[in-house]
Amino acid sequence: MNTYAIGDIQGCFSEFIALLEKVNFNKDDDQLWLVGDLINRGPQNLETILFLKSLPNVTCVLGNHDLHFLAVATGVHKASKSDTLHDLLASPELPEIIEWLRHLPLIHLNPSQRYLMVHAGLPSIWSSAEALSYADEVHAVLRGDNYQTFLKAMYGNQPAIWSSNLRGMDRLRVITNYLTRLRYCKVDGEMDLIHKDQVIPLGFDAWFDHHPEVLENDMTILFGHWAALQGVTGRKNILALDTGCLWGRELTALRLEDKQFFSVPSQQTLAKFNELKGV
């Protein structure tokens, strides 16, 4: 049995299948881990979700695009111009897809393998145990009867820094932003959620630069979200898996047992997505 962790698919289903074929993925024996942003901006969102729902051994964490889809699908937020969610929204299986997605976690921890998987990042001001506990607060609301209230209020960049005194939606929003949108922060945990490329905002650093070289219990963090990194963090135990398939580069998998990487080229074109963005 092998375990493969794969970067942001974002509806690039053809590349996803090609990558599984390249590693000879066996759905009955092998484990599949996905770092979130399963859908949106790519061309085959429905195929991606239906295939994942059919697999017996798949573990996914939620990304910001997955949460955005839930907000759009439940009518509490408008779709963005660059969204490509129409195939999901028109599907007769939409209610089941919503239920499946909103029951996914924000963090996955495997203590025996010493891997922690999250979509965007893990602030150094939190231990892994604290991060799991805070994520559980969001899980409880997202899986509850009033989850649409959370989805409507989750948008926004404030508060920009964690405090244990936060309550209500401010508390849930900052937890969600750390785990699904984080790129740059200060050592005290203050986030910059505006900058997306590798031009570092003044006074901030990449979130992983605040972590010690040896994390607690010699743990390895797997994350996606940040395609501009092109899979490079400079840290042997903090591994970036989003290698920009959506933007015409590659879709990448990591086999956890021996830390071997596998990639397939993107079938997407930059011109297509410039058109989507109105560039």
C-alpha positions as CSV (number, residue, x, y, z in Angstrom):
1,M,0.0,0.0,0.0
2,N,1.2,3.5,-0.9
3,T,0.0,6.9,0.1
4,Y,0.0,9.7,-2.4
5,A,-0.5,13.4,-1.5
6,I,-1.6,15.6,-4.4
7,G,-1.6,19.3,-4.9
8,D,-4.5,21.6,-5.9
9,I,-6.5,19.9,-8.7
10,Q,-9.0,22.8,-9.1
11,G,-11.1,20.8,-11.6
12,C,-8.1,19.7,-13.8
13,F,-9.6,16.2,-14.0
14,S,-7.7,15.0,-17.0
15,E,-4.3,15.8,-15.4
16,F,-5.5,14.2,-12.2
17,I,-6.3,10.9,-13.9
18,A,-3.0,11.0,-15.9
19,L,-1.1,11.5,-12.6
20,L,-2.9,8.5,-11.0
21,E,-2.0,6.4,-14.0
22,K,1.6,7.5,-13.8
23,V,2.0,6.2,-10.2
24,N,-0.1,3.1,-11.0
25,F,-2.6,4.1,-8.3
26,N,-4.6,1.2,-7.0
27,K,-7.9,2.5,-5.6
28,D,-8.5,-0.6,-3.5
29,D,-5.1,-0.6,-1.8
30,D,-3.5,2.8,-2.0
31,Q,-4.4,5.9,0.0
32,L,-5.0,9.3,-1.6
33,W,-4.5,12.6,0.2
34,L,-5.6,15.9,-1.3
35,V,-4.5,19.3,0.0
36,G,-7.8,21.1,-1.0
37,D,-9.0,23.4,-3.8
38,L,-10.4,20.3,-5.4
39,I,-12.5,22.5,-7.7
40,N,-13.0,25.9,-9.4
41,R,-11.2,27.8,-12.2
42,G,-10.6,24.5,-14.0
43,P,-12.8,22.8,-16.7
44,Q,-14.0,19.5,-15.1
45,N,-15.2,20.2,-11.6
46,L,-18.1,17.8,-11.6
47,E,-16.0,14.9,-12.9
48,T,-13.4,15.6,-10.2
49,I,-15.9,15.5,-7.3
50,L,-17.8,12.5,-8.5
51,F,-14.6,10.5,-9.0
52,L,-13.3,11.4,-5.5
53,K,-16.7,10.5,-3.9
54,S,-16.4,7.1,-5.5
55,L,-13.0,6.3,-4.1
56,P,-12.8,4.1,-0.9
57,N,-9.5,5.4,0.4
58,V,-9.4,9.2,0.0
59,T,-8.7,11.9,2.5
60,C,-9.3,15.6,1.5
61,V,-9.0,18.8,3.4
62,L,-11.0,21.9,2.4
63,G,-9.4,24.8,0.5
64,N,-10.6,28.3,0.1
65,H,-12.1,27.5,-3.4
66,D,-14.1,24.6,-1.9
67,L,-15.5,26.8,0.8
68,H,-16.3,29.5,-1.8
69,F,-18.2,26.9,-3.8
70,L,-20.3,25.9,-0.8
71,A,-21.2,29.6,-0.2
72,V,-22.2,30.0,-3.9
73,A,-24.1,26.7,-4.0
74,T,-26.1,27.5,-0.9
75,G,-27.0,31.0,-2.2
76,V,-25.2,33.0,0.5
77,H,-22.6,34.5,-1.8
78,K,-22.4,35.4,-5.5
79,A,-20.2,33.6,-7.9
80,S,-17.0,35.4,-9.1
81,K,-16.4,36.3,-12.7
82,S,-13.5,33.8,-12.8
83,D,-15.5,30.9,-11.2
84,T,-16.1,27.8,-13.4
85,L,-18.7,26.1,-11.1
86,H,-21.6,25.9,-13.5
87,D,-21.2,22.1,-14.0
88,L,-21.5,21.5,-10.3
89,L,-24.3,24.0,-9.8
90,A,-26.3,22.3,-12.6
91,S,-25.8,18.8,-11.4
92,P,-28.8,16.8,-10.1
93,E,-26.3,15.5,-7.5
94,L,-25.6,19.0,-6.1
95,P,-27.3,18.4,-2.7
96,E,-25.1,15.3,-2.1
97,I,-22.0,17.2,-3.3
98,I,-22.7,19.9,-0.8
99,E,-23.1,17.4,2.0
100,W,-19.9,15.6,1.1
101,L,-17.8,18.8,1.0
102,R,-19.1,20.4,4.2
103,H,-18.2,17.3,6.1
104,L,-14.5,17.4,5.0
105,P,-12.0,18.6,7.6
106,L,-9.6,21.7,7.5
107,I,-6.7,19.6,8.8
108,H,-5.6,16.0,8.5
109,L,-3.1,14.6,11.0
110,N,-1.5,11.1,10.8
111,P,0.5,10.7,13.9
112,S,2.0,7.3,12.9
113,Q,3.3,8.7,9.6
114,R,4.1,12.1,11.3
115,Y,2.4,14.1,8.5
116,L,0.0,17.0,8.9
117,M,-1.9,18.2,5.8
118,V,-3.5,21.6,5.5
119,H,-4.5,23.7,2.5
120,A,-2.7,26.9,3.1
121,G,-0.6,26.9,6.2
122,L,-0.1,26.6,9.9
123,P,0.9,29.6,11.9
124,S,3.9,29.1,14.2
125,I,2.0,30.6,17.1
126,W,-0.1,27.4,17.2
127,S,1.0,23.9,18.0
128,S,-0.4,21.1,15.9
129,A,-2.7,20.2,18.8
130,E,-4.0,23.7,19.0
131,A,-4.5,23.9,15.3
132,L,-6.6,20.7,15.4
133,S,-8.6,22.0,18.3
134,Y,-9.4,25.3,16.6
135,A,-10.2,23.6,13.3
136,D,-12.7,21.4,15.1
137,E,-14.5,24.6,16.1
138,V,-15.0,25.4,12.4
139,H,-15.9,21.8,11.7
140,A,-18.6,21.8,14.3
141,V,-20.3,24.9,12.7
142,L,-19.8,23.8,9.1
143,R,-21.3,20.4,9.8
144,G,-24.2,21.8,11.8
145,D,-27.7,23.0,10.9
146,N,-26.7,26.7,10.7
147,Y,-23.6,26.2,8.4
148,Q,-24.9,28.7,5.9
149,T,-24.5,31.5,8.5
150,F,-20.8,30.6,8.7
151,L,-20.4,30.5,4.9
152,K,-22.0,33.9,4.5
153,A,-19.8,35.5,7.2
154,M,-16.5,33.7,6.5
155,Y,-15.4,36.3,3.8
156,G,-13.0,39.1,4.8
157,N,-9.5,39.7,6.0
158,Q,-10.2,40.8,9.6
159,P,-9.2,39.9,12.2
160,A,-5.7,39.7,10.8
161,I,-4.2,38.1,14.0
162,W,-5.2,35.4,16.4
163,S,-6.3,36.0,19.9
164,S,-7.8,33.4,22.3
165,N,-10.2,36.1,23.4
166,L,-11.9,36.2,19.9
167,R,-15.5,34.9,19.8
168,G,-18.2,34.2,17.3
169,M,-17.6,34.7,13.6
170,D,-14.4,36.8,14.1
171,R,-12.9,33.7,15.8
172,L,-14.1,31.3,13.1
173,R,-13.0,33.6,10.3
174,V,-9.4,34.0,11.5
175,I,-9.1,30.3,12.0
176,T,-10.4,29.6,8.5
177,N,-8.1,32.2,7.0
178,Y,-5.0,30.8,8.7
179,L,-5.8,27.3,7.4
180,T,-7.1,28.0,3.9
181,R,-5.7,31.4,2.8
182,L,-2.4,32.0,4.7
183,R,0.7,32.9,2.7
184,Y,2.5,35.7,4.6
185,C,2.5,36.5,8.3
186,K,4.6,38.0,11.0
187,V,6.2,36.1,13.9
188,D,3.3,37.1,16.1
189,G,0.8,35.5,13.6
190,E,-0.5,38.7,12.0
191,M,-1.5,37.9,8.4
192,D,-1.2,39.7,5.1
193,L,-3.9,38.2,2.9
194,I,-3.5,40.6,0.0
195,H,-0.1,39.6,-1.5
196,K,-0.1,36.3,-3.5
197,D,3.2,36.2,-5.4
198,Q,6.7,36.0,-4.1
199,V,7.2,39.7,-3.5
200,I,7.2,39.7,0.2
201,P,5.2,42.5,1.9
202,L,7.3,44.7,4.2
203,G,7.6,43.3,7.7
204,F,6.2,39.9,6.7
205,D,7.7,36.5,5.8
206,A,6.4,33.4,4.3
207,W,4.5,31.6,7.0
208,F,6.8,28.6,6.9
209,D,9.9,30.7,7.6
210,H,8.7,31.2,11.2
211,H,8.7,27.5,11.9
212,P,11.8,25.8,13.4
213,E,13.7,23.5,11.1
214,V,12.7,20.5,13.3
215,L,9.0,20.7,14.1
216,E,7.3,19.2,17.1
217,N,7.6,15.4,17.0
218,D,9.7,15.6,13.8
219,M,6.4,16.3,11.9
220,T,6.2,17.1,8.2
221,I,3.6,19.6,6.9
222,L,2.0,19.2,3.5
223,F,0.2,22.2,2.0
224,G,-1.0,23.6,-1.3
225,H,-2.6,27.0,-2.2
226,W,0.6,28.8,-3.2
227,A,1.3,28.0,-6.8
228,A,3.8,30.8,-7.1
229,L,6.3,28.8,-5.0
230,Q,6.5,26.2,-7.7
231,G,6.8,23.5,-5.0
232,V,9.9,25.1,-3.3
233,T,10.0,26.2,0.4
234,G,13.6,25.5,1.2
235,R,12.4,23.4,4.2
236,K,12.8,19.6,4.2
237,N,9.8,19.1,6.4
238,I,7.4,21.7,5.0
239,L,6.5,20.6,1.5
240,A,4.5,22.7,-1.0
241,L,2.4,20.5,-3.4
242,D,0.6,23.1,-5.6
243,T,2.8,23.3,-8.7
244,G,0.4,25.4,-10.8
245,C,-1.5,22.9,-12.9
246,L,-4.3,25.4,-13.3
247,W,-1.8,27.9,-14.7
248,G,-0.2,25.7,-17.3
249,R,2.6,24.1,-15.3
250,E,2.2,20.7,-13.5
251,L,0.1,18.6,-11.2
252,T,2.3,16.9,-8.6
253,A,2.0,14.0,-6.2
254,L,4.2,13.0,-3.3
255,R,4.5,9.4,-2.2
256,L,4.8,9.6,1.5
257,E,6.5,6.3,2.1
258,D,9.7,7.4,0.3
259,K,9.1,11.1,-0.3
260,Q,9.4,10.6,-4.1
261,F,7.7,13.2,-6.3
262,F,5.8,12.6,-9.5
263,S,4.4,15.2,-11.9
264,V,2.4,15.4,-15.1
265,P,2.2,18.5,-17.4
266,S,-0.8,20.7,-17.4
267,Q,-3.3,20.6,-20.3
268,Q,-4.5,24.1,-19.4
269,T,-3.4,27.3,-21.2
270,L,-2.6,30.6,-19.7
271,A,-4.5,32.4,-22.4
272,K,-7.7,30.6,-21.4
273,F,-7.4,31.8,-17.8
274,N,-6.5,35.3,-18.8
275,E,-9.7,35.3,-20.7
276,L,-11.6,34.1,-17.6
277,K,-10.1,36.9,-15.5
278,G,-10.8,39.5,-18.2
279,V,-7.1,40.3,-18.8
